[in-house]
C-alpha cells in the first residue's frame, strides 16, 4: 500500500483530505504521525503554488514519502485583497481574524463584500523529484456577523457566505463543503490524478524474434531501473492506439533494429507478467520474422548492444525474465528457425 504524507498540522484540513480518499489503496499520514508537526516552516514566496511546492518538497525530503502540501489565500476585494496570501497572520487567533474582517467592513454594502478563497496544492514525489500543482477557487460574500461555529483552522468559514447553497461554509458538513469549496476542488483533482496513477495499466507488447543464418537477434536493454538495465531481450514495443499488433511489430523492428522485416509466423502463446512495483501488466505477443532490407542500427537510448544467438547461447545469457520464459515455452517452434 502506498503511503502519502499530508503536510499540514491543521486537523481540519487533514480530515478534509482523508475523508474523500477512503476508497483508494493509500495510507495517509500526518506530520503529527511522523513527529514533524513542531517544525515551523516559513512560507517565503509571494505565490500560493510556490509556497505549496516549498512545503511539499521540504517534508517529502524529511519523510521520504510522496507528499501533498497546500497553501490557501483568502481575499476580500474591498480590503485590497486582505487578508491575502497569509490569512492566518491577519490576527493572532481565529476569532480575532474574523472580527478584524467584520470591523473593517462595517457599513459596507453586500455588493462590495465580495471575497474568494483560493488553494494551490502540490503533490511531490521525492523518488523522481517531480511535482504536480492543483488549483481550486470559490467565490462568495462576507456576512455581517458570524454564522455557525468556527471550526479549528477554518476560521473564515463562519463569515464566508456561499450563494449557490445560501449558507455559510461553517453551516456545511465536511463532505458538503468538499463538493463545492476551494479545497474540495483540489481534493477531487488529486483523487482523480492518484486513481489514474494507481490504476493497473495493461500494456500489449509486440516482440520480434528476428532470425538470420539460423541465429536470432537480441538487444541489451538500457534502463534507469537497475533490475532491467543490462539485461538481454527481444526488440519490440507497446502497441499504440489504433494500431494492429503486427503493424506494431513491423514499425518497432524498423525503429529499434534498422531492419525492414517480413513476418514468418506468430507464436501461439501470449505471455503475461504483472509488474506490481510499477503498476502495470504486460502481455507479450511474439513473431518470428526475417530481415528483408536495411542494416543493423540500434536506438542508443534503448539498447547498448546487440548479439545473434543460438538456442544454446540463450541458456547462459541474462535475459529479462519474461523473454527467458518466452524462449522456453516456444522452444519447439523456434527450433525450426534457430540452431541449437
N, C-alpha and C positions, 0 to 999 in steps of 0.2 A: 504494500500500500504506500502511495506517495504521501510524504509529509510536507506540508506547506505552512510557513510562518506568516501569521497576520501581525504585522509590525505596528501594533497600537497598544497603548496602556489603558485605553478607554474601553471599559467592559461593554458599554452600549454598542459601540462600533463593532467590536469583536462578535457580539451576539447577532448583529445585523448580517454580517457575512456568513457566519456558520449556520444560521437558521435556514438559509437558502441553499446550502450545499450538502444537505444530509444524504442526498441520493447519489453523490459522487464517491468513488472509491478513494477518498482522500482523508487523511487525518490532519486537522488543523490545530496548530499550537499557537499559543500567545507568547508575548515577551515575558509575561509573568511565569509561564511554564518553564521557560529557559533561564529564568533569573536574570533577564536582561532589561527588566522594567525600571530599574533605577537609573539607567543611562538617560541623561537629559541632552538629547541630540539637538543641535542648533538647526534651524531652517534658514540657510544662508542666502537663498535665491529669491528673486522677486517674481517668479512664476510658480504656479502650483505644480506643474508637471516636473520641473527641475527639483523642487523640494521632495516630491514623491520618489523620484529616482534616487536622490541623495539618501533618503531614509531606507529605501528598499535595498540598495547596494550595500550600505553600511551594515545592516542587520543580517543580510544574506551572508556576508563575509564573516560576520561574527558567529553565525549559527551553522553555516554550511548548507542551509536549506533554501530552496526556492521561496521567495518572499514577496508578499503583497504589502505595499505601503501606499498610503494616500495622503493628500493634503486638500483641505477644504477651505474655501473662502466664502464670506457672507457679505454681500454688497448692497447697501441702501443708496439708491440714486440721489435722494435729496441731501444725503450727508457726504456727497462727493465720493461715494464708494466705500465709506467706512461701514462696518469695522474692517472689511477688506481681507487681505490675504492671511492675516494672523488674527482671526476673530477672538481667539482665546486670550489675547493680550489686550483686549479693549478695556478690560477692567479685571480686578483680581479674582472675582468669583462669578459663577453663572448668573445668579440673581442680580448682581451688580451690573453685569453686562446688559442684561435685558432692561433694567431700569435706566441705564445711561442712554440706550437707544430710544426708549419711550420718552424720556425727558427731552432729548434733542429733537423730537418730532411733535412736541406739544403744539396743538392748534394747526398742525399741518394737515390739509385735507387728504382724503383717501387717494385721490388721483395722483398725488405726489408722494405717496408712501410705498411706491414700487420697490421691490427688492428681489434678489435671487441668490440661491446657493449654487456653488459650482465645486465639484470634486474632480480632481485628477488623480488617478491611481496608476501605480506601476507594478507590473509583475516582472520580477528579476530572477533569472536563472544563473547562479554563480558558476555552474559547471560549464556553461557556454559563454559567459559574460554577455548575455543578451537580455533585452528588456522590451516590453510592450506597454504602451501608455493607453489608458482608457479615460474617457471624459463623460461626466454627467452634469446636467444643469436643469434647474427647476425655478420658475418664476412665481412670485406671489406678492402679498402686501403685508405691511407691518400693521398689526392690530393696535387699538388704542389702549389695551390693557392685556395683562397676562391671561391666557386661556388654557385650561388643562394644567397638568402637572409638569414641572421642569424635570425632564429626565437627566440622569447623570451623564455629563459630557455632551448633551444635545440641548443646551440651554435655549438657543434661539427658536427651537420648535414651538415654545409657548407663546411667541409673538409673531410667528410666521403663518399667515393665512393662505391656504391653497384654494383658489376659486373653483376649479372643476369639482372638488368634493365639498366645498362650502364648509370647510373645517380647518382648524389649525393642525399642524403636524403633530402637536402634543396630544391631540384627541384621537389619533390613529394608532392601531396596533402596529407592532414592528412589521408584520407581513403586509398590512395595508399600506404602510408608509413605503416599504420597499417596492411596491408596484408602481410608484409614481415619483419617488424622491430622486435627488441628485445621486445619492449614494446607491440607492436601489438600481438606478440605471447602470452604474459601473459594475455593481454586483452581478447583474444579469449578463452584462457584456463579458465579464471574466468567466462566469459559469459556462457560457456558450463556448468561449475560447478553450477552457480547460476540457470540456466534454469532447471537443473536436480533437484535442491533443491526446486525450486518454482513449479515444475510440480505437479499437483494434483495426488497423489498416490491412486490407487484403491486396497483395501485390502479385500479379501474374507476370512471371519472368520467362522469356523465350531464350533458350540457350542453344548454341550451335556446337556440335561435335564436328569440327572441320577436319576432314581426312584427306591425306595426300601421301602417296607412296607407302600406303598401309601404316601410317602413323597419324596420330591425332594432335591437333593444336591445343595447347593450354597456355594461359597467361598468368603472370604473378600479380596479385592484387596490390594496389597502392591504396591504403585506407588509414584514416586517422584513428580508427578503433583498433587497439592492439590485437584483439582476438581475430581480426580479419586481415590485418596487414601482413604482407609477405606470404600469404597462402596462395596455392595454385587453384585455378578454376577454369571453367569453360567460358569463352566470351559470350556475352549476351546482355540483356537488359529488360527493363519493365515495359510492358505493353502500354502504349499511350491511348488516351481516349479516342474512340472511333477507329482504332487500328486492329486489324486481324493479327492473330498470333504469328502466322507465317510471314506476313508483311513486316512485322516487328523483327523477326529473325533476320531477314534479308537486310533490313536497314541497319540493325545492330552490327552485323558482320562487317558491313562496309565501313561503318564508323569506327569500330574497335580494332579491326584487323587489316583494313585496307583491301580486303578481297570482296569481289562480287561473287556470290555463291549460288549454286544450284542445289535445291533440297532433294536429297535422295530418299529419305524416309523419316517419318515422325515416330519417335519411340513411344511405346504404348502406355507407359506408366507415368502418371503425374505425381510428383513427389512434393509433399508439404512439410514445411518447418515453421514452427512458431518461435519468433524471437521476442520473448516476453520482456526482455530488458529494454528493447527498442520499440515495443508495442506494435509489431507488425507480423503478419503471417505470409510466408512466401509459398507460391505454387510454381514449381519448376516444370516447364514443358520443353522437352528436348527434341532436336532434329539432327540427323546425320546429314551433312552437306559437303560439297566439294567446291574448291575454288575454280572459277571459270575465267576470271581475269583479275588484274591487279597484282600488287605485291605487298608483302607483309609490312604493315606500318601501324604501330600501336598508338593509342591515345595515352600520352605521357602522364596525364593527371589521374588515369585509372589503372594503368598497368606499368610495371617496372621491368618486365622481362617476358619472354615467350619461349616455348620449347615444343618439339614434336616428339611424342612419347609412344612407346609400345604399351600394350596392356601390362606387361611385366614391369616396365618402368613405373607404372601407376602405383604399384604396391609399396614403393619406398618414397613416393612423392607426397609432400604435405599439402593435401587438398583442403579446401573448405569442406566441412562435414557433409553438407547437402550434395556437393559434387562427388565426393567419395562414395556416398550411398547410391548415387545415380549410376556410377560405373558398375557397382556390384550388382544392382538389380537388373541392369541391361547387358550384362556380360555376354550372354549367349548371342544377342543381336549384334553386339559390337565386334565379335569375332569374324563376322562377315567382311568387315572393312579394315580391321586393325590386327597386326601381328601380335601374337603372344610375346 
